[in-house]
Amino acid sequence: MNNIHAIHRRILRIPTFYKILLANLAIVALGAVVGTVITVWHVQTYPEDIHYELIAFFAVSGLIISFVVNKWALQQALSPLERLQAVVDQLRQNQRRARVRFGSVSDEQFDRLADTFNHMLDEQEQHAQQMQQLPRRILQAQEDERQRLSRELHDEAAQALTSLLVHLRLLERAYDPEKAQQQVQELRKLTAQALEDVRRVALDLRPTILDDLGLAAALEWRVDEFNQASDLKTTIEVDGLSGRLPRDIELVFYRVGQEALSNIARHAQAQHVSLRLRQAPTSLTLEINDDGRGFNPAAKAVNGTAGLGLLGMRERLASIQGSLLIESTPGRGTRILAQAPLENPTEMPQVIVQK
């Protein structure tokens, strides 16, 4: 029974052209059989009749049957377009949840059109929800960044300056030249540490190496800092960069790499991380791979739980007509591929590094 139902459904979903063709073939075949039977009966019953009325009867009957059958076939075949128009009208009335329903006898081509249309509406709704959440997430990210900077300045720079004050007071009370010399050495160490803390915070905000030496050197520095701050084994490879790139592209790709490494440190539980920066004649690509626990990107997108970091990377790349591809499977790591087109990279010396 299931097979018969499937065959019946398959026949009803053949393309519109073949539906109309089969309908007309059925009309011709049925007309030929019925017309022959009626003609034979009429000739045998009324042998002396001229039979002109049969011609009129067949002509009128054929036109009526052809009109009815072709109208039904076209209505059934074109019903998806009517449903599509109805959904468009609903969307104009701000009924954002409206979707095109699939018919049981509609054309497969129309069904693919309806499916594509529904998919576009789903993506648009998803993007609208993300845009609604984005301002709140941006504000939260700003507050988190302020808290991080405040904590680092308080825990490191402020404590170092407090220690400087303490040692200065001790130095004021030191009458022994040897003790005074020791206090001066301690002051020198504390001052150097405070300067290093402030420099590190400033570089996190805007690394001067990015402006001075370019993207490759900045990512190399970031990888070094990342290796020193974590137990991960991180490598970077640079391929094909022959000169400086536009400043906006360098900044976007640096921030993408920075955010990716930050996400890996917080969530991935990885052991090894690799970065590859590659310049082609017309594009720039940054690929980041880790062997961490991974996640399900599709589920996060559907549930609207994608982090602000991923959204921020997409938005940054979109500002330079770039794209972001995320491939990840739970338990099998993550691959992030950032790509953007290049038009006229400036010819300036740049340090090319491989590590």
Residue pairs with C-beta under 8 A, 6 or more apart in sequence:
9 104
12 104
12 105
13 104
13 105
13 106
13 107
13 108
13 111
14 22
14 107
14 108
15 107
15 108
15 109
16 73
16 74
16 77
16 78
16 107
16 109
16 110
19 73
19 76
19 77
19 107
20 70
20 73
20 74
20 77
23 69
23 70
23 72
23 73
24 66
24 69
24 70
26 69
27 62
27 65
27 66
27 69
30 65
31 58
31 61
31 62
31 65
35 58
38 54
38 57
39 51
39 54
42 49
42 51
42 54
43 51
76 103
76 105
76 106
77 105
77 106
77 107
77 110
78 110
79 103
79 105
79 106
80 100
80 102
80 103
80 106
80 107
80 110
80 111
80 113
80 114
81 110
83 100
83 101
83 103
83 114
84 100
84 113
84 114
84 117
87 98
87 99
87 100
87 117
90 98
91 98
91 121
96 125
96 128
98 121
99 118
99 121
100 114
100 117
100 118
101 114
102 111
102 114
102 115
103 111
126 301
126 302
126 304
129 304
130 304
130 306
130 311
133 304
134 308
134 311
137 308
137 311
138 308
140 308
141 308
141 312
149 201
152 197
152 201
153 201
156 194
156 197
157 194
157 197
157 198
157 201
160 190
160 191
160 193
160 194
160 197
161 194
163 190
164 187
164 190
164 191
164 194
167 183
167 186
167 187
167 190
168 187
170 183
171 180
171 183
171 184
171 187
174 180
174 183
203 209
207 218
207 221
207 222
207 254
209 217
209 218
209 221
210 217
210 218
210 250
210 251
210 254
211 247
213 350
213 351
214 241
214 244
214 245
214 250
214 348
214 350
214 351
215 241
215 245
215 249
215 250
215 253
215 254
215 277
215 350
216 238
216 241
216 277
216 350
216 351
216 352
216 353
217 350
217 351
217 353
218 250
218 254
219 236
219 238
219 253
219 254
219 257
219 275
219 277
220 236
220 238
220 351
220 353
220 355
222 254
222 257
222 258
222 261
223 234
223 235
223 236
223 261
223 275
223 355
226 232
226 234
226 261
226 265
226 273
227 233
227 234
229 265
230 265
232 264
232 265
232 270
232 271
232 272
232 273
233 271
233 272
233 273
234 261
234 272
234 273
234 274
234 275
235 272
235 273
235 274
235 275
235 355
236 274
236 275
236 276
236 277
236 353
236 354
236 355
237 274
237 275
237 276
237 277
237 354
237 355
238 276
238 277
238 278
238 352
238 353
238 354
239 276
239 277
239 278
239 279
240 278
240 279
240 280
241 277
241 279
241 350
241 352
242 279
242 345
242 347
242 350
243 345
243 346
243 347
243 348
243 349
243 350
244 250
244 345
244 346
244 347
244 348
244 349
244 350
245 279
245 284
245 342
245 345
245 346
246 344
246 345
246 346
248 319
248 320
249 284
249 320
249 340
249 342
252 316
252 317
252 319
252 320
252 322
252 340
253 277
253 284
253 286
253 338
253 340
255 312
255 313
255 316
256 286
256 313
256 316
256 317
256 324
256 336
256 338
257 275
257 286
257 288
259 309
259 312
259 313
260 288
260 313
260 336
261 273
261 288
262 309
263 307
263 309
263 310
264 270
264 273
264 288
264 290
264 292
264 334
267 292
267 293
267 295
268 290
268 292
268 293
268 294
268 333
268 334
269 292
269 293
270 290
270 291
270 292
270 293
270 333
271 291
271 292
272 290
272 291
273 288
273 289
273 290
274 288
274 289
274 290
275 286
275 287
275 288
276 285
276 286
276 287
277 284
277 285
277 286
278 284
278 285
278 286
278 287
279 285
279 342
279 345
280 342
281 342
282 341
282 342
283 339
283 340
283 341
283 342
284 339
284 340
284 342
285 337
285 338
285 339
286 337
286 338
286 339
287 335
287 336
287 337
287 338
288 334
288 335
288 336
289 333
289 334
289 335
289 336
290 333
290 334
291 333
292 333
292 334
293 330
293 331
293 333
294 328
294 329
294 330
294 331
294 332
294 333
294 334
295 328
295 330
295 334
296 328
296 329
296 330
297 306
297 326
297 327
297 328
299 305
300 306
300 310
310 324
310 326
313 324
313 336
313 338
314 324
316 322
317 323
317 324
317 338
317 339
317 340
320 340
321 340
321 341
322 338
322 339
322 340
322 341
323 338
323 339
323 340
324 336
324 337
324 338
324 339
325 335
325 336
325 337
325 338
325 339
326 334
326 335
326 336
326 337
327 334
327 335
327 336
327 337
328 334
328 335
